[in-house]
Amino acid sequence: MKIAIDARFINPENRGLSTYTRNLVFGLETIDKKNEYYILLRQKDCTSLKFKSSRFHKVAAEVQWYGIKEQIIIPQILNKIKPDLTHFPHFNVPVVYNRPFITTIHDLILFAYPTKKATKLGPISYAFKDRAYRLTIAQALKKARAIVAVSNSTARDIHRFFPNINESKITTIYEGAGGEASFSSPQLRGGPRRGGGRGSLISKYEKVSAKTRQEWLKNNFKIKFPFIFYLGGGYPHKNLERLAFAFNGAQKNYREKTRQEIYLVIGGGKDYFFNRLKNLVGKSKIKNIIFPGFIPEGRALEYFYQEALFCVFPSLYEGFGLPPLEALKRKKLVLCNNGTCFPEILGESVVYFNGKSVTDISDAIINTLENLENLKKTYLPRAKDTLARYSWRKMARETLELYKKC
């Protein structure tokens, strides 16, 4: 079978979609010894990425996603390849593409959490983009041979917002436990297969002394200690405004009781949404929140995780939620919103709070600061069972089985 994968999101700068796409592509290369694959890539990844298998072919597809060109050029590329099946790892399937395909739905954020605050576009442009989004995803779901949902929560949202879609088309295939499997990152960088992967990377930086890690973070990101850590996007549904105000109350309580400072590091990027949040923090005179910008994988990311007191994820809507699993993998206590997919994915391995209540988030932070060691003893042993449920190799294997059925 000739299979095409639209892997234009494969670059690490695309975070969650990148992690999924990388592990899908490299996982299939590891386990599938029969099928022929054509991997569509942006130019910079087409140049740097290397495959060991001769059955994996790179196809240049220098087209930005979510635009008009995507709707025209991607079908042209695929129609030249003539694949038996195409996998679109996101909803952005060209409306005019008519060959057999499957699509992965990570979330339905604009349906479940519609808000004009989630865009920097004007009202007319926003209305046009919103309509295009809804049309694209509706057509993708209608025409797909099969639909991959990354959680039961996402599957339920598909049923909820698209009740006419045949439920038999939807298969839940969980992602991995954060980060990458050992088959992923060396290949992406074009280097040799060294093995070990994410697990050995975590172990490597765990062995570095806390003093060295802290000095490095101070010098490279101007980090102050001790700090609570958030990593993710800055979109409104990430609920960072409430987190900022909740932290403000928690740090005042901490300062009164200990006469010491506590900091909140909000890592993720320097885009419009983070800048808007920074402006709000400044206008509200909230102190001790640090915005380091984009945190690259490797030493920087590992040092942030290792030196954090604990991690907090207040998001009101997620399809799967990789960052909390990444934190658990690094033996960090996690605080999470008690809604969205988090209870399904994380079970009883994290501390929950009501993400819609500033007071509840603040109380959870205060309680954790006061009882950190006891909470770690209670929750971290549970994380082992949670993490065991998720595997990128298992994800790739289940996806391959779905290909065979299509």
N, C-alpha and C positions, 0 to 999 in steps of 0.2 A: 504494500500500500504506500502511496505517495502522500505524505502529510506536510502541510505548510503550517507554520506558527508565526503569527504576527508578534515579533519580539522587540518591537521598537521601544518598549519600556524597560529594556534589560539593564540599562546603565544605573549604577547605584544611586545616582542623584535623584532617582524617582522613588526611592524609599520602598514603601509597601508593595507597589506594583512591580518594582524591580526585583525585590526579594522573591516574590511569587514566580515571576517570569524566569529568573535565573535558575531557580531550583527545579522548575518544570523542564526547561530545556536541557540542563546538564543532567538532571535525573533521568530523563528519557534516553539521553546518550549513553548513560551507564547501564540501563536495564534492557533496552530494546535492541536486539541484534538482528531484526528482520526488516523493519520498515525504513523507507527513505524519507529524509526530512529536509525541508527547505525553510530556512530561518530568516525571516525578514528583519533587517537591522538598519538603524540609523548609521550614517557614514563612519562616525568616529568609533562605533562599536564593531562595525564591519571590518575596519582596519586592525583593531587591536585584539579582537576575540579570536581564539583558536579552538578548533575541535580536534579531538584525537581520531574520532571515527570518520571514515571516508563516506559514510552514509549521510553525514550532516553537511549541508551545503549553505553557505552564506549568500544571502540575496540583498543587495543594496536597495534600501527603501527610504531615501532621505526625504521624508514627508512628516511634517509636524502633525500631531494628533489633534482631533477636535476641530478640524478645519475643512474648507471646501475641497482643497487639493486631496485630502485623505479620501474623500468620497469618490474622486475620479481616478487617482493614480494607483491606489492600492488594488482595486479591482483589475486594472490593466496589468499590473505585475502578476497577480495571482492567475489571471486568465492565460498568461503566457506559460506559467508553470503547469497549469491544469492539474492541481492536486485532487486526489480522491476525497480528501478531507482537510479543512482548515480549522485551526484553533485560534480564536481571538481571545486572549487572556483578559479582556476588558469588554465593556459594552459597546465600544466604538466600532461596530461592524458597518462597513459601507452599505448604505441602503440598497444600492443597485446590485450588490453581489449576490449571485444566484447559485453558485456551486455549493455542495454540501459543507456545512460548518457546524462547530459547536462554539459556545461562548461561556466565559466565566463571569459570573456576577458577584462582585465583592460586597456591594451594598447598593441601596437605592436611596441615597442620601437626599437627593432633591425631591423625592416623593415623600419620604418619611420625615424630613426636616427642612421644608421649604422656607427660605428666608432670603430677602434681597441683601441682607448683610453679608451673605456669602460670596458677593461679587463686587468688583470695583467698577463694573460697567454702569452706564446710565440706564434709565428705565426702558428705553426703546431697545437698546442693544441687549439688555438683560432678558427682556420678553422674547426677543428673537432667539437668543441662545437657549433659553429654557424650553421653548417650543421645539427647537432642533434636537435638544437632548432627549426630550420625551418621545419624539418621533423615532429617533435612532434606536433607542432602547426597546421601544415597542416592536419595531420591525425586527430587531435582532432576536428577541424572544419568540416572536411569531414564526420566523423562518428557520431558526436553529434546529438541527437534528436532535441536539441534546443541550441542556443547560447545566452548568456546574455552579452550585451554590457553595460558598466557603464555610457556611454554618447553617444549622437548622433555623436560626434566627433570620438569615438572609432568605432561605427557602420560604419561610412563612411570609416575608415581605413580598416576595414574588407572587405568591398566592393572593395576598391581600390587595396589591395594586394592579395585578393582571389576572383576574379570576378566570378569564377565558383561556389561559394557557393550560394545556394538558399537564396535570401533575406528574404523569409518568415520564415527561421529558426532563424533569428536574432531579438531579443527583447531588446530594451533599457530599463533598470531598473536603475534609479538613486540611488546612495548611500545616506547616511544620511548627516546631516549638521555638519560633523566633530565629533570626539570623540565617545562616546558610548551612547546608550539609557539606561534608568534606569534599564532595565532587564539584563544588561550585566555584568559589572565588579564585583559586589558582588559574583556572582556565580563562575566566573573565579578564584577568590581567595579562593573559598571553604567556604566562610562565609555565614551567613544568608541573606535573602532578606531584605534589609533595605529600598529599594525604594529611590527615589530622583535622583540617578544616576549622570550623568555629570552635569546637571543643578545645583543641590545642591552643587556639588563640586566647581564649579565656584563661586557660591554665597558665599560659606564658605571662600574661600581665598580672595575674593574681600573685605571682611570685615576686613581683617588684615591690619594694618597701613602700609603705604608706607615705613616708616622708618624700620619697622620690616622685611618687605620683602627684602629691599635692604641690610640690615645687613646680612640676611640669605644667600642671593646670593653672597655677598662678601666673607663670611666665607666658604661657601661650593663649590663655583665655581670660586672665584676670579674675579667676574664681576665688571666692572667699569661703571660709569654712566655719562651722559645719553647714551642709546644704541638703535640701530636699530636691529631688530631681524629677522633672517632666521631660519627656522626649516625644515629639510628634508634630503634627501640623498645627497651624494657627487659625484654621477655619472656625466660624462661630460655633458649630456643633461640638467642637473640642472643649468648649465650656471653660476657656481660660480666664475670661473676665471674672466669673464666680470664683475660680481658684485664686486669682489675685486678691480679691477682697477677703476671701476666707483666710488666706495666708496672712493678710494684714492684721486680722484679729488674733490669729494664732501667735504671730511673732511678738505682739504686744504682751500677750499672756506669758510667753516664754521669757521675755525680757524682765517682766516684773518678778517672776519666780526665781530666775537664775542669775539675773544681772548680766546676761550674755546675749549675743546676737545670734540669730538664725537666718539662713538665706534660702531663697528658692531659685533654682536654676531652671529656666524654661528654654530648652534647646530644640532646634528644628530648622530655623531659617531666618532670612531677613527680607521676606516678601511683604506685600501690602498688608496682610493680616497681622503679621508680627509687629510691623511698624505702627499699625493702628492700636494694638494692645499696649505697646510701649508708650504711646502718647497718652492713653487712658491712665496707665500706671503713673506717669509723670504728673498729669493734671490732678489725679486723686492723691498725690503726695504719698504714694505707697513706697516704702523704703525696702531695701535688701532683696529686690528681685533682679536677677542677672540674666541677660539675654546674650548667650555666646554665639548665636547664629547657627549655621549648619555645622554639625559635628560629624566629621568623616569617620567611617568604619576603621577599625584597627586600634592603635594605641589610644587615640583621643576618646573614642567611644567607650573603650574598656576602662580607662581611667575615670571617666565620669561615673560609670556604673559602680566601680569598685569603691569610690570615695563618697558616694551618696549615702546619707543616713538611711533613707528609704525612698521609694518611688511613688508618684501619685498620678493617676489617670482619671480625670473627671469627665471624660467624653460622654455626651448624651446619646451618641449613635456611632456604632462600629459594625462592620460586617463580620470581622474575626478578631482583630486586636492583637497584632504581633508584639508591640512594645511591652505590654505586661508580661508576656511569656519570655521575652528577652531578659527582662529584669529578674524573673523567677529563675531563669537559667543561670544567672550570675549570683544566686542566693541572696537576692534583695527582697526585703519585705515590700509588698505592694498594697497600696490603697486605691480602690476603684469605685466608680459609680455603680450602684446596685441595679442599674437598668441595662438596656441594649443587649448585646450578646455576651457580656462579661460573665454572668452567672453560669451560662452554658459552657463557655470555654474554660473558665478559671476555677469553677467549682468552689470548694471550701478552702482554697489555698491562699486567699487574699482577704484583706479587711475591706468591707463594703461601707459606703455612705450614700446618702441621698444626694445625687449630683445636682438637683434643682434647688437645694437649700444651701445658701452661703454658711449659715450657722452650723448645719450638719457637717459640711466639709471642714470647717474650722475646728469643730469639736473632735472630729476624727484625727486631724493633724495634732491637736493638743494632746489627746489621749495617747497617740502613738509616740510622741516625744517623751511623755512621762512614763510610758510602759514599753519602750522599744524592745528591750532584751526579752521580756516575757512574751511579747507578741511574736517575736522571731522564733522563740522556742515552740510556740503553738502552731504557727502557720507554715514556716519553712519546711518542716518534715512532710507536710501534705503536698508541697509543690512537686516532689519527686513523682508521685502518682499522676498528678496533672500533666506534667511534661511528658510522661511515658505514653500518653494518649496520642501524641502528635509526632509525625515524622515526615520529612520532606521526601524520603524514599518511598514511604507508603503513599503519599500524595501522588507521586509520579506513577507508581504502579497502578493505582486505582484509576488514574486518568488514562493510562494506556489501555486498560480493560474497557473503559468507556469508548475509546477510539474503535476498538474491535467490534463493538456492538453497533456502531454507526455505519 
